[in-house]
Amino acid sequence: MTQAAVAQAPLDFLEARILGVLIEKESTTPDAYPLTLNGLGAGCNQKSARDPVVTATESEIQQALENLRRRALVLETYGASGRVLRYAHNLGKVYAVPAAAVALLATLALRGAQTVNELRANSERLYRFDDSSSVEAYLDELATRKAGALVVRMPKQAGSREHRWAHLLCGEPALPAYPSSDGCESSKDASELSDRLARLEQEVSELRAGLQELRLMLERATQPGALAQELRPAAASGRSGT
C-alpha cells in the first residue's frame, strides 16, 4: 500500500458502478482510457458483464462524477487532444489498496456478489491471480482491513457449496431473499416438528373423546336399575317377534 488507509464514507450504487467501469476499461480498452462521458455512460449501461443492468442518464452520471471528483476518487483530464474532458479512477490511492484488491472490488461492483472461483474468472482481464487461494487471501485482507472492511462473505445460497463475497463500497449489502442452506435445514426441521405436533394433538383429542364415552358408560352402569331398564326393551322386542 502506498499510503495509510483511511475510512471512507459509503458510495451510492452509481458511483460504485462508475469506478468499476473506469477500472475495467483501464485494462480492457487502454487506448480509450481515460474515458469520455459518452464512453463512461456506455460502460455503465452495457448489458453484458453487468449485474444488475441499469440505464443511467447522462445527468445522473455527471452528478455521480462530481461527487467522486470531490472525494478525489475520480480525476479529470483533457488527455493528449486537450479538447475532450476525460475521467480516470483513483480508487487504489484513496482506499490504499493494491492492484489485485482494486480488480476484485471493480469486479464485485460490476457483477454483484460472486464466489471465489467466479471472481478469479471474471477478474482475469483486470488482474491475473495464481489460484483461488490467492483470491481468497486478498478478500480476507479486504474483509479485515483496519480502516474498515471493503468486502464481506455472504451466507451460502441454498444448494451451493461456496460462499459468495460482496463489496462494501456502498455500505452493508442487503441480505439475499433466499434462505441459506442452514436456514433451509432449520425450516425443514420446523415443518416436520409442526406436523408431528399436529398428529399428537389429534391423537390426544381422540383419546379424550374415548375416555369421555367410557366414563358415561360406567356412570350408567353404576346407577340402580340401569341394567334392568336396558334389558326390558330387549325382552319386549323378543316377545313381539314370537
Sequence and secondary structure as in RCSB ss.txt:
>XXXX:A:sequence
MTQAAVAQAPLDFLEARILGVLIEKESTTPDAYPLTLNGLGAGCNQKSARDPVVTATESEIQQALENLRRRALVL
ETYGASGRVLRYAHNLGKVYAVPAAAVALLATLALRGAQTVNELRANSERLYRFDDSSSVEAYLDELATRKAGAL
VVRMPKQAGSREHRWAHLLCGEPALPAYPSSDGCESSKDASELSDRLARLEQEVSELRAGLQELRLMLERATQPG
ALAQELRPAAASGRSGT
>XXXX:A:secstr
  S         HHHHHHHHHHHHHHHH GGG SB HHHHHHHHH SSS SS     HHHHHHHHHHHHHTTSEE
EE TTTTSS EEEE HHHHHT  HHHHHHHHHHHHH SEEHHHHHHHTTTT   SSHHHHHHHHHHHHT TT  S
EEE    TT SS EEEE TTSS    SS  HHHHHHHHHHHHHHHHHHHHHHHHHHHHHHHHHHHHHHHHHHSTT
HHHHHHHHHHHHHHHH 
